[in-house]
Amino acid sequence: MQDYFSVTLTDDEIRAISSIGLAHLGDAVYELLVRTYLCAHGKATGRGLHRATVELVCAPMQSQLSEKILPKLTEEEAAVFRRGRNANVHSIPHHADRAEYQKATALEALFGYLFLKGRQERINALFADMMEEDHAT
């Protein structure tokens, strides 16, 4: 049985996935991290938990938080981020402008890419930097 929590794809397999596909997966990875972060830190309960999650996963916040990690990205990661940012998105939510949405898509594509490469430690380090946690890299 395939362990989809620990999938590792080759570079060629990942290149075959569109930027939107990487962002689709990365969106889920990012939201799981946010939900875990909120629960682990006792930030909210019930309805407050949902509101706190929505606040952190919205495009404007993802765009803002991604600024914290941009200088820390490797050349490979920065290339994936740019690829995601340049993805051809057809609709932009009313609560975000195009630049914010493109940067949020880029962040999600990066997290999707890293997940498929099996680099969970790197995802955790970048997420911790975004959330300003202390961690060992």
BELLINQUI-V196586 format. One record per backbone hydrogen bond with DSSP energy under -1.0 kcal/mol. NH is the residue of the N-H (numbers start at 1). CO is the residue of the C=O. Records with the same first field share a line. If there is no record, write none. Layout:
NH: CO  CO
//
This chain:
6: 3
9: 116
14: 10
15: 11
16: 12
17: 14
22: 18
23: 19
24: 20
25: 21
26: 22
27: 23
28: 24
29: 25
30: 26
31: 27
32: 28
33: 29
34: 30
35: 31
36: 32
37: 33
38: 34
39: 35
40: 36
41: 37
42: 39
43: 38
48: 45
50: 46
51: 47
52: 48
53: 49
54: 50
55: 51
56: 52
57: 53
58: 54
62: 58
63: 59
64: 60
65: 61
66: 62
68: 65
69: 66
70: 66
72: 69
73: 70
78: 74
79: 75
80: 76
81: 77
82: 78
83: 79
84: 80
85: 81
86: 82
87: 84
89: 87
96: 93
101: 97
102: 98
103: 99
104: 100
105: 101
106: 102
107: 103
108: 104
109: 105
110: 106
111: 107
112: 108
113: 109
114: 110
115: 111
116: 112
117: 113
118: 115
119: 114
123: 119
124: 120
125: 121
126: 122
127: 123
128: 124
129: 125
130: 126
131: 127
133: 128
//
